[in-house]
Structure formats: structure tokens, C-alpha cells
Amino acid sequence: MEVRDRWSEFEARNASALVVSFAEPEALDDYQQYLKLPYPIAADPNRKAYAAYGVGRGPTWRIWSPRVIWQYITLVARGRKLQKPRQNEDLSQLGADFIIAPQGHLQYTHVSKSPSDRPPIDELLREMGT
Amino acid sequence: MIVPTAGKPAPTFIASLADGTTTRPQDHLGHPLLLIFLRHLA
């Protein structure tokens, strides 16, 4: 969401984005409408893209670390209603952030160690240059 | 799994875009991949 909130800064760097989720395609449309993300969401329920990018599952002790639990508590305190995962959704699957240069090679990679481990937006912008 | 490092070609894949067939709001994406593509400057 932080990326969405600062999307104009990404656009200023001539970037586009794609979010890949392991949720089923039909689960994502309302999410897209709700959040009004300025970039598309792709469904990858078989996690082929995750595998292609080498992004696997995290150990339970990291997935449910105190920091992650605190993050969920904060979300609930802000009014977010948490839902149980849908069938086949694997909460141990980690996420990641990649920046892909115009020539198609990876310029930046960050694979999360836990659900709360995402790179700072400023770091992404810095990697993209001015 | 082996994460491709910076400087390597980005892996390609085929995925389905959200198709608008659900009625139940989804308030999380699981733990997504965020792919940011830089375009050539005109």
C-alpha cells in the first residue's frame, strides 16, 4: 500500500508495476476495486512465478514472529477486518520485491524473510535512480 | 529455491489477471511479489 500511496514517485522514474498474488483470480478483483491500485494484479495460485523468482516459504517461527503479530494487531487497531485465509492459500509463502531494468535483467531483488519484511519505499526509489 | 541475483535476466512467467467474478471482498493479497519494470526514457 505504501507503493500505491507514493506511486507518482515511481511514475516519475518511468516505472510500471505488476503485483503477483498466490490468491485465485476471482479473489482479486474486489481487492483491486477496493484499493484502486494503479497497477494490475496477477493471480498465480500455482505459484509458478514465485518459483521462477526463487521465492519460497518461510519457517513458522518467522511467519508468526512477534513483529508480524504486532503488525496484525496494528492493522486491526486501525479498523482492518482480518479474514481467514482461503482454501489453498499458504500463509507461509513469502513475498518479494524486484526491479527489472529496461533490458530485462534484474536490477534489484529483495526476498522477504517474514511477512513484515518489505524494503522501504525510499530504498526502492533510490535503486531506481532519479 | 535460488533467487536470481541482480544482473541476471528476469524470469518470465504466465499469470491470470483478476477477472471480476467474485462478490466477496478480499482484504489481503497473501504475500505478493511486486515486480517493478523500468522503461526506457523517451
Backbone of each chain as nested JSON, in Angstrom:
{
  "chains": [
    {"id": "A", "residues": [
      {"number": 1, "name": "MET", "atoms": {"N": [0.818, -1.199, 0.0], "CA": [0.0, 0.0, 0.0], "C": [0.853, 1.25, 0.0]}},
      {"number": 2, "name": "GLU", "atoms": {"N": [2.014, 1.115, 0.621], "CA": [2.903, 2.281, 0.617], "C": [3.334, 2.621, -0.797]}},
      {"number": 3, "name": "VAL", "atoms": {"N": [3.507, 1.596, -1.62], "CA": [3.878, 1.85, -3.016], "C": [2.752, 2.6, -3.708]}},
      {"number": 4, "name": "ARG", "atoms": {"N": [1.513, 2.154, -3.476], "CA": [0.376, 2.849, -4.09], "C": [0.351, 4.315, -3.66]}},
      {"number": 5, "name": "ASP", "atoms": {"N": [0.561, 4.549, -2.373], "CA": [0.462, 5.912, -1.869], "C": [1.537, 6.831, -2.437]}},
      {"number": 6, "name": "ARG", "atoms": {"N": [2.631, 6.24, -2.898], "CA": [3.72, 7.054, -3.44], "C": [3.967, 6.725, -4.917]}},
      {"number": 7, "name": "TRP", "atoms": {"N": [2.905, 6.258, -5.568], "CA": [3.062, 5.789, -6.934], "C": [3.542, 6.881, -7.885]}},
      {"number": 8, "name": "SER", "atoms": {"N": [3.165, 8.119, -7.63], "CA": [3.591, 9.201, -8.522], "C": [5.115, 9.291, -8.586]}},
      {"number": 9, "name": "GLU", "atoms": {"N": [5.767, 8.936, -7.481], "CA": [7.237, 8.982, -7.473], "C": [7.817, 7.859, -8.336]}},
      {"number": 10, "name": "PHE", "atoms": {"N": [7.104, 6.74, -8.388], "CA": [7.541, 5.651, -9.266], "C": [7.319, 6.028, -10.721]}},
      {"number": 11, "name": "GLU", "atoms": {"N": [6.16, 6.616, -10.987], "CA": [5.862, 7.025, -12.361], "C": [6.868, 8.057, -12.858]}},
      {"number": 12, "name": "ALA", "atoms": {"N": [7.285, 8.931, -11.949], "CA": [8.261, 9.947, -12.332], "C": [9.577, 9.312, -12.768]}},
      {"number": 13, "name": "ARG", "atoms": {"N": [9.791, 8.057, -12.342], "CA": [11.005, 7.337, -12.743], "C": [10.72, 6.392, -13.904]}},
      {"number": 14, "name": "ASN", "atoms": {"N": [9.599, 6.619, -14.56], "CA": [9.232, 5.872, -15.762], "C": [9.053, 4.387, -15.473]}},
      {"number": 15, "name": "ALA", "atoms": {"N": [8.385, 4.091, -14.367], "CA": [8.196, 2.701, -13.956], "C": [6.744, 2.267, -14.132]}},
      {"number": 16, "name": "SER", "atoms": {"N": [6.578, 0.984, -14.36], "CA": [5.266, 0.361, -14.25], "C": [5.436, -0.807, -13.282]}},
      {"number": 17, "name": "ALA", "atoms": {"N": [4.324, -1.376, -12.844], "CA": [4.44, -2.434, -11.842], "C": [3.388, -3.499, -12.074]}},
      {"number": 18, "name": "LEU", "atoms": {"N": [3.672, -4.67, -11.571], "CA": [2.735, -5.782, -11.564], "C": [2.838, -6.443, -10.204]}},
      {"number": 19, "name": "VAL", "atoms": {"N": [1.684, -6.646, -9.566], "CA": [1.638, -7.384, -8.313], "C": [1.214, -8.81, -8.633]}},
      {"number": 20, "name": "VAL", "atoms": {"N": [1.93, -9.766, -8.11], "CA": [1.593, -11.178, -8.302], "C": [1.195, -11.748, -6.945]}},
      {"number": 21, "name": "SER", "atoms": {"N": [-0.009, -12.325, -6.896], "CA": [-0.508, -12.915, -5.655], "C": [-0.757, -14.399, -5.866]}},
      {"number": 22, "name": "PHE", "atoms": {"N": [-0.637, -15.163, -4.793], "CA": [-0.949, -16.587, -4.932], "C": [-2.436, -16.867, -4.743]}},
      {"number": 23, "name": "ALA", "atoms": {"N": [-3.225, -15.805, -4.534], "CA": [-4.673, -15.989, -4.429], "C": [-5.266, -16.34, -5.793]}},
      {"number": 24, "name": "GLU", "atoms": {"N": [-6.441, -16.947, -5.768], "CA": [-7.128, -17.285, -7.01], "C": [-7.563, -15.998, -7.723]}},
      {"number": 25, "name": "PRO", "atoms": {"N": [-7.666, -16.023, -9.051], "CA": [-8.015, -14.792, -9.791], "C": [-9.309, -14.154, -9.317]}},
      {"number": 26, "name": "GLU", "atoms": {"N": [-10.324, -14.98, -9.019], "CA": [-11.612, -14.414, -8.641], "C": [-11.575, -13.742, -7.27]}},
      {"number": 27, "name": "ALA", "atoms": {"N": [-10.521, -13.986, -6.522], "CA": [-10.413, -13.364, -5.207], "C": [-9.821, -11.959, -5.283]}},
      {"number": 28, "name": "LEU", "atoms": {"N": [-9.311, -11.616, -6.438], "CA": [-8.507, -10.4, -6.507], "C": [-9.241, -9.18, -7.035]}},
      {"number": 29, "name": "ASP", "atoms": {"N": [-10.312, -9.374, -7.743], "CA": [-10.932, -8.237, -8.4], "C": [-11.487, -7.232, -7.401]}},
      {"number": 30, "name": "ASP", "atoms": {"N": [-12.192, -7.732, -6.381], "CA": [-12.72, -6.813, -5.381], "C": [-11.602, -6.116, -4.63]}},
      {"number": 31, "name": "TYR", "atoms": {"N": [-10.55, -6.849, -4.44], "CA": [-9.398, -6.239, -3.778], "C": [-8.878, -5.07, -4.609]}},
      {"number": 32, "name": "GLN", "atoms": {"N": [-8.821, -5.313, -5.9], "CA": [-8.349, -4.254, -6.793], "C": [-9.294, -3.054, -6.755]}},
      {"number": 33, "name": "GLN", "atoms": {"N": [-10.578, -3.325, -6.792], "CA": [-11.548, -2.226, -6.771], "C": [-11.53, -1.492, -5.43]}},
      {"number": 34, "name": "TYR", "atoms": {"N": [-11.335, -2.254, -4.361], "CA": [-11.323, -1.677, -3.02], "C": [-10.125, -0.75, -2.833]}},
      {"number": 35, "name": "LEU", "atoms": {"N": [-8.979, -1.211, -3.279], "CA": [-7.763, -0.427, -3.048], "C": [-7.437, 0.534, -4.185]}},
      {"number": 36, "name": "LYS", "atoms": {"N": [-8.052, 0.308, -5.338], "CA": [-7.795, 1.152, -6.506], "C": [-6.287, 1.264, -6.783]}},
      {"number": 37, "name": "LEU", "atoms": {"N": [-5.67, 0.122, -6.878], "CA": [-4.239, 0.119, -7.172], "C": [-4.016, 0.633, -8.586]}},
      {"number": 38, "name": "PRO", "atoms": {"N": [-3.004, 1.442, -8.798], "CA": [-2.752, 1.994, -10.134], "C": [-1.965, 1.04, -11.033]}},
      {"number": 39, "name": "TYR", "atoms": {"N": [-1.869, -0.209, -10.641], "CA": [-1.157, -1.209, -11.434], "C": [-1.927, -2.531, -11.311]}},
      {"number": 40, "name": "PRO", "atoms": {"N": [-1.758, -3.422, -12.267], "CA": [-2.552, -4.656, -12.265], "C": [-2.077, -5.676, -11.228]}},
      {"number": 41, "name": "ILE", "atoms": {"N": [-3.014, -6.564, -10.88], "CA": [-2.697, -7.699, -10.013], "C": [-2.837, -8.961, -10.844]}},
      {"number": 42, "name": "ALA", "atoms": {"N": [-1.87, -9.827, -10.753], "CA": [-1.932, -11.104, -11.446], "C": [-2.075, -12.225, -10.425]}},
      {"number": 43, "name": "ALA", "atoms": {"N": [-2.879, -13.21, -10.778], "CA": [-3.081, -14.365, -9.895], "C": [-2.129, -15.488, -10.29]}},
      {"number": 44, "name": "ASP", "atoms": {"N": [-1.504, -16.033, -9.3], "CA": [-0.55, -17.12, -9.532], "C": [-0.781, -18.199, -8.477]}},
      {"number": 45, "name": "PRO", "atoms": {"N": [-1.995, -18.811, -8.492], "CA": [-2.326, -19.764, -7.431], "C": [-1.404, -20.98, -7.392]}},
      {"number": 46, "name": "ASN", "atoms": {"N": [-0.812, -21.307, -8.504], "CA": [0.125, -22.443, -8.514], "C": [1.549, -22.017, -8.182]}},
      {"number": 47, "name": "ARG", "atoms": {"N": [1.685, -20.723, -7.961], "CA": [2.968, -20.136, -7.531], "C": [4.116, -20.446, -8.493]}},
      {"number": 48, "name": "LYS", "atoms": {"N": [3.82, -20.441, -9.769], "CA": [4.887, -20.663, -10.746], "C": [5.823, -19.459, -10.819]}},
      {"number": 49, "name": "ALA", "atoms": {"N": [5.221, -18.261, -10.716], "CA": [6.076, -17.073, -10.736], "C": [6.942, -17.027, -9.481]}},
      {"number": 50, "name": "TYR", "atoms": {"N": [6.365, -17.396, -8.357], "CA": [7.147, -17.429, -7.123], "C": [8.349, -18.375, -7.285]}},
      {"number": 51, "name": "ALA", "atoms": {"N": [8.068, -19.53, -7.884], "CA": [9.152, -20.497, -8.078], "C": [10.185, -19.96, -9.056]}},
      {"number": 52, "name": "ALA", "atoms": {"N": [9.699, -19.306, -10.135], "CA": [10.624, -18.78, -11.142], "C": [11.555, -17.738, -10.533]}},
      {"number": 53, "name": "TYR", "atoms": {"N": [11.017, -16.993, -9.582], "CA": [11.82, -15.954, -8.936], "C": [12.509, -16.459, -7.668]}},
      {"number": 54, "name": "GLY", "atoms": {"N": [12.373, -17.736, -7.395], "CA": [13.087, -18.325, -6.268], "C": [12.555, -17.911, -4.919]}},
      {"number": 55, "name": "VAL", "atoms": {"N": [11.263, -17.599, -4.852], "CA": [10.675, -17.126, -3.597], "C": [9.867, -18.266, -2.984]}},
      {"number": 56, "name": "GLY", "atoms": {"N": [10.356, -18.788, -1.864], "CA": [9.73, -19.949, -1.249], "C": [8.955, -19.624, 0.005]}},
      {"number": 57, "name": "ARG", "atoms": {"N": [8.805, -20.613, 0.86], "CA": [8.042, -20.475, 2.091], "C": [8.99, -20.168, 3.245]}},
      {"number": 58, "name": "GLY", "atoms": {"N": [8.46, -19.481, 4.217], "CA": [9.261, -19.155, 5.383], "C": [8.987, -20.111, 6.521]}},
      {"number": 59, "name": "PRO", "atoms": {"N": [9.924, -20.223, 7.453], "CA": [9.69, -21.081, 8.608], "C": [8.621, -20.477, 9.532]}},
      {"number": 60, "name": "THR", "atoms": {"N": [7.916, -21.341, 10.219], "CA": [6.801, -20.9, 11.066], "C": [7.233, -19.843, 12.075]}},
      {"number": 61, "name": "TRP", "atoms": {"N": [8.406, -20.0, 12.651], "CA": [8.838, -19.055, 13.688], "C": [9.056, -17.648, 13.126]}},
      {"number": 62, "name": "ARG", "atoms": {"N": [9.297, -17.556, 11.822], "CA": [9.419, -16.224, 11.225], "C": [8.058, -15.686, 10.777]}},
      {"number": 63, "name": "ILE", "atoms": {"N": [7.232, -16.598, 10.251], "CA": [5.912, -16.171, 9.775], "C": [5.085, -15.614, 10.933]}},
      {"number": 64, "name": "TRP", "atoms": {"N": [5.206, -16.209, 12.082], "CA": [4.429, -15.765, 13.243], "C": [5.338, -15.172, 14.319]}},
      {"number": 65, "name": "SER", "atoms": {"N": [6.272, -14.403, 13.898], "CA": [7.181, -13.758, 14.84], "C": [6.433, -12.654, 15.59]}},
      {"number": 66, "name": "PRO", "atoms": {"N": [6.96, -12.226, 16.738], "CA": [6.307, -11.131, 17.481], "C": [6.094, -9.885, 16.624]}},
      {"number": 67, "name": "ARG", "atoms": {"N": [7.047, -9.587, 15.75], "CA": [6.902, -8.404, 14.906], "C": [5.703, -8.537, 13.967]}},
      {"number": 68, "name": "VAL", "atoms": {"N": [5.539, -9.724, 13.392], "CA": [4.418, -9.939, 12.47], "C": [3.095, -9.876, 13.231]}},
      {"number": 69, "name": "ILE", "atoms": {"N": [3.062, -10.512, 14.405], "CA": [1.833, -10.481, 15.212], "C": [1.498, -9.037, 15.58]}},
      {"number": 70, "name": "TRP", "atoms": {"N": [2.514, -8.287, 15.917], "CA": [2.286, -6.872, 16.255], "C": [1.741, -6.104, 15.048]}},
      {"number": 71, "name": "GLN", "atoms": {"N": [2.236, -6.432, 13.874], "CA": [1.743, -5.779, 12.659], "C": [0.255, -6.069, 12.471]}},
      {"number": 72, "name": "TYR", "atoms": {"N": [-0.151, -7.317, 12.7], "CA": [-1.576, -7.654, 12.575], "C": [-2.397, -6.915, 13.628]}},
      {"number": 73, "name": "ILE", "atoms": {"N": [-1.872, -6.84, 14.855], "CA": [-2.586, -6.114, 15.907], "C": [-2.775, -4.651, 15.499]}},
      {"number": 74, "name": "THR", "atoms": {"N": [-1.742, -4.071, 14.91], "CA": [-1.824, -2.674, 14.459], "C": [-2.88, -2.508, 13.375]}},
      {"number": 75, "name": "LEU", "atoms": {"N": [-2.922, -3.465, 12.442], "CA": [-3.921, -3.39, 11.371], "C": [-5.332, -3.458, 11.937]}},
      {"number": 76, "name": "VAL", "atoms": {"N": [-5.547, -4.36, 12.884], "CA": [-6.876, -4.49, 13.487], "C": [-7.229, -3.21, 14.235]}},
      {"number": 77, "name": "ALA", "atoms": {"N": [-6.248, -2.646, 14.931], "CA": [-6.492, -1.401, 15.674], "C": [-6.872, -0.264, 14.726]}},
      {"number": 78, "name": "ARG", "atoms": {"N": [-6.395, -0.323, 13.495], "CA": [-6.72, 0.71, 12.501], "C": [-8.049, 0.435, 11.797]}},
      {"number": 79, "name": "GLY", "atoms": {"N": [-8.7, -0.641, 12.201], "CA": [-10.011, -0.924, 11.634], "C": [-10.031, -1.997, 10.574]}},
      {"number": 80, "name": "ARG", "atoms": {"N": [-8.879, -2.555, 10.268], "CA": [-8.838, -3.61, 9.25], "C": [-9.48, -4.882, 9.803]}},
      {"number": 81, "name": "LYS", "atoms": {"N": [-10.373, -5.459, 9.041], "CA": [-11.002, -6.704, 9.432], "C": [-10.237, -7.845, 8.781]}},
      {"number": 82, "name": "LEU", "atoms": {"N": [-9.627, -8.648, 9.598], "CA": [-8.825, -9.734, 9.051], "C": [-9.73, -10.897, 8.67]}},
      {"number": 83, "name": "GLN", "atoms": {"N": [-9.348, -11.584, 7.623], "CA": [-10.11, -12.739, 7.161], "C": [-9.265, -13.99, 7.287]}},
      {"number": 84, "name": "LYS", "atoms": {"N": [-9.965, -15.08, 7.433], "CA": [-9.249, -16.348, 7.406], "C": [-8.746, -16.585, 5.991]}},
      {"number": 85, "name": "PRO", "atoms": {"N": [-7.606, -17.217, 5.869], "CA": [-7.119, -17.488, 4.514], "C": [-8.073, -18.407, 3.77]}},
      {"number": 86, "name": "ARG", "atoms": {"N": [-8.165, -18.185, 2.475], "CA": [-8.986, -19.071, 1.654], "C": [-8.301, -20.417, 1.504]}},
      {"number": 87, "name": "GLN", "atoms": {"N": [-9.078, -21.341, 0.975], "CA": [-8.521, -22.665, 0.737], "C": [-7.32, -22.547, -0.204]}},
      {"number": 88, "name": "ASN", "atoms": {"N": [-6.331, -23.273, 0.056], "CA": [-5.106, -23.33, -0.749], "C": [-4.206, -22.108, -0.579]}},
      {"number": 89, "name": "GLU", "atoms": {"N": [-4.612, -21.139, 0.239], "CA": [-3.72, -20.008, 0.476], "C": [-2.725, -20.385, 1.57]}},
      {"number": 90, "name": "ASP", "atoms": {"N": [-1.493, -20.225, 1.256], "CA": [-0.416, -20.671, 2.132], "C": [0.216, -19.455, 2.793]}},
      {"number": 91, "name": "LEU", "atoms": {"N": [-0.078, -19.272, 4.064], "CA": [0.438, -18.085, 4.757], "C": [1.944, -18.136, 4.963]}},
      {"number": 92, "name": "SER", "atoms": {"N": [2.533, -19.291, 4.771], "CA": [3.985, -19.386, 4.917], "C": [4.729, -18.962, 3.654]}},
      {"number": 93, "name": "GLN", "atoms": {"N": [3.969, -18.774, 2.567], "CA": [4.609, -18.305, 1.343], "C": [5.116, -16.875, 1.548]}},
      {"number": 94, "name": "LEU", "atoms": {"N": [6.346, -16.65, 1.216], "CA": [6.922, -15.321, 1.378], "C": [6.663, -14.467, 0.135]}},
      {"number": 95, "name": "GLY", "atoms": {"N": [6.835, -13.173, 0.286], "CA": [6.733, -12.243, -0.829], "C": [8.114, -11.724, -1.196]}},
      {"number": 96, "name": "ALA", "atoms": {"N": [8.145, -10.86, -2.179], "CA": [9.435, -10.318, -2.615], "C": [9.212, -9.092, -3.477]}},
      {"number": 97, "name": "ASP", "atoms": {"N": [10.263, -8.347, -3.661], "CA": [10.232, -7.144, -4.496], "C": [11.388, -7.215, -5.49]}},
      {"number": 98, "name": "PHE", "atoms": {"N": [11.072, -6.945, -6.735], "CA": [12.103, -6.966, -7.776], "C": [11.976, -5.713, -8.63]}},
      {"number": 99, "name": "ILE", "atoms": {"N": [13.098, -5.175, -9.012], "CA": [13.117, -4.101, -10.001], "C": [13.795, -4.659, -11.248]}},
      {"number": 100, "name": "ILE", "atoms": {"N": [13.099, -4.515, -12.376], "CA": [13.582, -5.087, -13.627], "C": [13.934, -3.939, -14.575]}},
      {"number": 101, "name": "ALA", "atoms": {"N": [15.161, -3.931, -15.0], "CA": [15.674, -2.852, -15.846], "C": [15.097, -2.972, -17.26]}},
      {"number": 102, "name": "PRO", "atoms": {"N": [15.172, -1.904, -18.032], "CA": [14.586, -1.917, -19.387], "C": [15.09, -3.065, -20.258]}},
      {"number": 103, "name": "GLN", "atoms": {"N": [16.314, -3.47, -20.083], "CA": [16.855, -4.552, -20.912], "C": [16.366, -5.93, -20.46]}},
      {"number": 104, "name": "GLY", "atoms": {"N": [15.63, -5.978, -19.336], "CA": [15.063, -7.241, -18.886], "C": [15.862, -7.958, -17.827]}},
      {"number": 105, "name": "HIS", "atoms": {"N": [16.925, -7.357, -17.356], "CA": [17.662, -8.015, -16.29], "C": [17.264, -7.426, -14.941]}},
      {"number": 106, "name": "LEU", "atoms": {"N": [17.493, -8.21, -13.918], "CA": [17.121, -7.773, -12.578], "C": [18.106, -6.725, -12.082]}},
      {"number": 107, "name": "GLN", "atoms": {"N": [17.554, -5.646, -11.632], "CA": [18.392, -4.58, -11.09], "C": [18.439, -4.635, -9.567]}},
      {"number": 108, "name": "TYR", "atoms": {"N": [17.382, -5.166, -8.979], "CA": [17.277, -5.167, -7.516], "C": [16.414, -6.35, -7.103]}},
      {"number": 109, "name": "THR", "atoms": {"N": [16.804, -7.038, -6.053], "CA": [15.99, -8.129, -5.517], "C": [15.916, -8.008, -4.0]}},
      {"number": 110, "name": "HIS", "atoms": {"N": [14.745, -8.261, -3.494], "CA": [14.564, -8.329, -2.043], "C": [13.531, -9.416, -1.765]}},
      {"number": 111, "name": "VAL", "atoms": {"N": [13.976, -10.533, -1.212], "CA": [13.054, -11.594, -0.821], "C": [12.797, -11.466, 0.672]}},
      {"number": 112, "name": "SER", "atoms": {"N": [11.535, -11.384, 1.03], "CA": [11.171, -11.175, 2.43], "C": [11.584, -12.373, 3.28]}},
      {"number": 113, "name": "LYS", "atoms": {"N": [12.035, -12.075, 4.476], "CA": [12.324, -13.134, 5.443], "C": [11.091, -13.448, 6.285]}},
      {"number": 114, "name": "SER", "atoms": {"N": [10.144, -12.511, 6.298], "CA": [8.887, -12.701, 7.022], "C": [7.854, -11.802, 6.349]}},
      {"number": 115, "name": "PRO", "atoms": {"N": [6.569, -11.957, 6.684], "CA": [5.552, -11.112, 6.042], "C": [5.759, -9.611, 6.271]}},
      {"number": 116, "name": "SER", "atoms": {"N": [6.403, -9.253, 7.371], "CA": [6.595, -7.826, 7.649], "C": [7.883, -7.288, 7.053]}},
      {"number": 117, "name": "ASP", "atoms": {"N": [8.637, -8.132, 6.417], "CA": [9.941, -7.724, 5.884], "C": [9.805, -7.293, 4.429]}},
      {"number": 118, "name": "ARG", "atoms": {"N": [9.479, -6.036, 4.208], "CA": [9.441, -5.458, 2.868], "C": [10.425, -4.299, 2.838]}},
      {"number": 119, "name": "PRO", "atoms": {"N": [11.019, -4.053, 1.701], "CA": [12.015, -2.975, 1.652], "C": [11.344, -1.61, 1.804]}},
      {"number": 120, "name": "PRO", "atoms": {"N": [12.036, -0.674, 2.414], "CA": [11.485, 0.683, 2.5], "C": [11.259, 1.253, 1.101]}},
      {"number": 121, "name": "ILE", "atoms": {"N": [10.212, 2.047, 0.973], "CA": [9.906, 2.656, -0.321], "C": [11.08, 3.516, -0.787]}},
      {"number": 122, "name": "ASP", "atoms": {"N": [11.686, 4.219, 0.137], "CA": [12.819, 5.067, -0.242], "C": [13.955, 4.237, -0.841]}},
      {"number": 123, "name": "GLU", "atoms": {"N": [14.126, 3.017, -0.343], "CA": [15.177, 2.163, -0.892], "C": [14.852, 1.77, -2.338]}},
      {"number": 124, "name": "LEU", "atoms": {"N": [13.591, 1.441, -2.593], "CA": [13.185, 1.104, -3.961], "C": [13.401, 2.293, -4.892]}},
      {"number": 125, "name": "LEU", "atoms": {"N": [12.976, 3.451, -4.439], "CA": [13.12, 4.65, -5.28], "C": [14.589, 4.967, -5.53]}},
      {"number": 126, "name": "ARG", "atoms": {"N": [15.39, 4.777, -4.492], "CA": [16.824, 5.052, -4.65], "C": [17.438, 4.103, -5.674]}},
      {"number": 127, "name": "GLU", "atoms": {"N": [17.017, 2.837, -5.633], "CA": [17.533, 1.856, -6.59], "C": [17.147, 2.195, -8.022]}},
      {"number": 128, "name": "MET", "atoms": {"N": [16.013, 2.872, -8.159], "CA": [15.528, 3.212, -9.495], "C": [16.206, 4.453, -10.049]}},
      {"number": 129, "name": "GLY", "atoms": {"N": [16.885, 5.17, -9.204], "CA": [17.569, 6.368, -9.664], "C": [16.627, 7.549, -9.755]}},
      {"number": 130, "name": "THR", "atoms": {"N": [17.122, 8.627, -10.273], "CA": [16.307, 9.845, -10.335], "C": [15.83, 10.095, -11.746]}}
    ]},
    {"id": "B", "residues": [
      {"number": 1, "name": "MET", "atoms": {"N": [15.112, -22.956, -2.973], "CA": [14.972, -22.173, -4.182], "C": [16.127, -21.182, -4.31]}},
      {"number": 2, "name": "ILE", "atoms": {"N": [16.472, -20.895, -5.519], "CA": [17.575, -19.974, -5.765], "C": [17.012, -18.67, -6.317]}},
      {"number": 3, "name": "VAL", "atoms": {"N": [17.243, -17.599, -5.602], "CA": [16.767, -16.29, -6.054], "C": [17.711, -15.776, -7.125]}},
      {"number": 4, "name": "PRO", "atoms": {"N": [17.195, -15.409, -8.276], "CA": [18.081, -14.827, -9.298], "C": [18.646, -13.503, -8.799]}},
      {"number": 5, "name": "THR", "atoms": {"N": [19.902, -13.329, -8.993], "CA": [20.558, -12.145, -8.452], "C": [20.503, -10.98, -9.431]}},
      {"number": 6, "name": "ALA", "atoms": {"N": [20.786, -9.816, -8.897], "CA": [20.817, -8.619, -9.733], "C": [21.818, -8.814, -10.859]}},
      {"number": 7, "name": "GLY", "atoms": {"N": [21.423, -8.38, -12.039], "CA": [22.27, -8.534, -13.211], "C": [21.872, -9.712, -14.079]}},
      {"number": 8, "name": "LYS", "atoms": {"N": [21.109, -10.652, -13.495], "CA": [20.645, -11.812, -14.258], "C": [19.352, -11.463, -14.991]}},
      {"number": 9, "name": "PRO", "atoms": {"N": [19.036, -12.179, -16.072], "CA": [17.765, -11.93, -16.762], "C": [16.591, -12.208, -15.83]}},
      {"number": 10, "name": "ALA", "atoms": {"N": [15.572, -11.367, -15.889], "CA": [14.387, -11.584, -15.071], "C": [13.627, -12.795, -15.587]}},
      {"number": 11, "name": "PRO", "atoms": {"N": [13.199, -13.705, -14.709], "CA": [12.414, -14.856, -15.169], "C": [11.097, -14.409, -15.794]}},
      {"number": 12, "name": "THR", "atoms": {"N": [10.624, -15.155, -16.729], "CA": [9.328, -14.871, -17.336], "C": [8.321, -15.906, -16.86]}},
      {"number": 13, "name": "PHE", "atoms": {"N": [7.045, -15.552, -16.884], "CA": [6.003, -16.47, -16.423], "C": [4.681, -16.017, -17.013]}},
      {"number": 14, "name": "ILE", "atoms": {"N": [3.696, -16.877, -16.926], "CA": [2.336, -16.561, -17.38], "C": [1.425, -16.577, -16.17]}},
      {"number": 15, "name": "ALA", "atoms": {"N": [0.593, -15.541, -16.022], "CA": [-0.33, -15.49, -14.895], "C": [-1.663, -14.945, -15.383]}},
      {"number": 16, "name": "SER", "atoms": {"N": [-2.687, -15.095, -14.549], "CA": [-4.025, -14.61, -14.899], "C": [-4.307, -13.314, -14.17]}},
      {"number": 17, "name": "LEU", "atoms": {"N": [-4.846, -12.343, -14.875], "CA": [-5.236, -11.107, -14.217], "C": [-6.587, -11.302, -13.545]}},
      {"number": 18, "name": "ALA", "atoms": {"N": [-6.838, -10.492, -12.526], "CA": [-8.128, -10.555, -11.842], "C": [-9.246, -10.399, -12.866]}},
      {"number": 19, "name": "ASP", "atoms": {"N": [-10.281, -11.24, -12.748], "CA": [-11.29, -11.27, -13.811], "C": [-12.676, -10.811, -13.368]}},
      {"number": 20, "name": "GLY", "atoms": {"N": [-12.831, -10.354, -12.15], "CA": [-14.095, -9.748, -11.753], "C": [-15.238, -10.708, -11.563]}},
      {"number": 21, "name": "THR", "atoms": {"N": [-14.978, -11.888, -11.074], "CA": [-16.061, -12.846, -10.928], "C": [-16.453, -13.1, -9.472]}},
      {"number": 22, "name": "THR", "atoms": {"N": [-15.926, -12.357, -8.56], "CA": [-16.215, -12.632, -7.155], "C": [-17.095, -11.544, -6.55]}},
      {"number": 23, "name": "THR", "atoms": {"N": [-17.724, -11.872, -5.453], "CA": [-18.525, -10.879, -4.741], "C": [-17.995, -10.66, -3.338]}},
      {"number": 24, "name": "ARG", "atoms": {"N": [-17.097, -11.477, -2.907], "CA": [-16.583, -11.37, -1.552], "C": [-15.323, -10.514, -1.521]}},
      {"number": 25, "name": "PRO", "atoms": {"N": [-15.333, -9.456, -0.739], "CA": [-14.128, -8.628, -0.693], "C": [-12.929, -9.416, -0.176]}},
      {"number": 26, "name": "GLN", "atoms": {"N": [-11.824, -9.109, -0.729], "CA": [-10.568, -9.735, -0.301], "C": [-9.727, -8.618, 0.298]}},
      {"number": 27, "name": "ASP", "atoms": {"N": [-9.362, -8.761, 1.548], "CA": [-8.658, -7.641, 2.17], "C": [-7.166, -7.896, 2.292]}},
      {"number": 28, "name": "HIS", "atoms": {"N": [-6.705, -8.951, 1.706], "CA": [-5.259, -9.148, 1.712], "C": [-4.86, -9.885, 0.445]}},
      {"number": 29, "name": "LEU", "atoms": {"N": [-3.632, -9.753, 0.119], "CA": [-3.112, -10.361, -1.103], "C": [-2.238, -11.56, -0.803]}},
      {"number": 30, "name": "GLY", "atoms": {"N": [-2.299, -12.05, 0.4], "CA": [-1.271, -13.006, 0.749], "C": [0.031, -12.242, 0.829]}},
      {"number": 31, "name": "HIS", "atoms": {"N": [1.06, -12.833, 0.436], "CA": [2.358, -12.165, 0.466], "C": [2.831, -12.071, -0.974]}},
      {"number": 32, "name": "PRO", "atoms": {"N": [2.598, -10.942, -1.592], "CA": [2.76, -10.842, -3.049], "C": [4.203, -10.642, -3.502]}},
      {"number": 33, "name": "LEU", "atoms": {"N": [4.374, -10.872, -4.779], "CA": [5.581, -10.42, -5.457], "C": [5.258, -9.054, -6.045]}},
      {"number": 34, "name": "LEU", "atoms": {"N": [6.13, -8.127, -5.877], "CA": [5.984, -6.826, -6.525], "C": [7.083, -6.718, -7.569]}},
      {"number": 35, "name": "LEU", "atoms": {"N": [6.67, -6.66, -8.816], "CA": [7.62, -6.531, -9.916], "C": [7.517, -5.118, -10.458]}},
      {"number": 36, "name": "ILE", "atoms": {"N": [8.59, -4.398, -10.388], "CA": [8.633, -3.015, -10.886], "C": [9.471, -3.012, -12.156]}},
      {"number": 37, "name": "PHE", "atoms": {"N": [8.867, -2.54, -13.221], "CA": [9.544, -2.529, -14.522], "C": [9.958, -1.108, -14.861]}},
      {"number": 38, "name": "LEU", "atoms": {"N": [11.211, -0.948, -15.149], "CA": [11.698, 0.363, -15.591], "C": [11.659, 0.406, -17.106]}},
      {"number": 39, "name": "ARG", "atoms": {"N": [11.12, 1.489, -17.632], "CA": [11.051, 1.653, -19.079], "C": [12.173, 2.578, -19.534]}},
      {"number": 40, "name": "HIS", "atoms": {"N": [12.498, 2.418, -20.794], "CA": [13.475, 3.342, -21.372], "C": [12.912, 4.755, -21.345]}},
      {"number": 41, "name": "LEU", "atoms": {"N": [13.739, 5.695, -21.07], "CA": [13.305, 7.081, -21.165], "C": [13.167, 7.446, -22.63]}},
      {"number": 42, "name": "ALA", "atoms": {"N": [12.103, 8.158, -22.958], "CA": [11.869, 8.531, -24.358], "C": [12.913, 9.536, -24.81]}}
    ]}
  ]
}
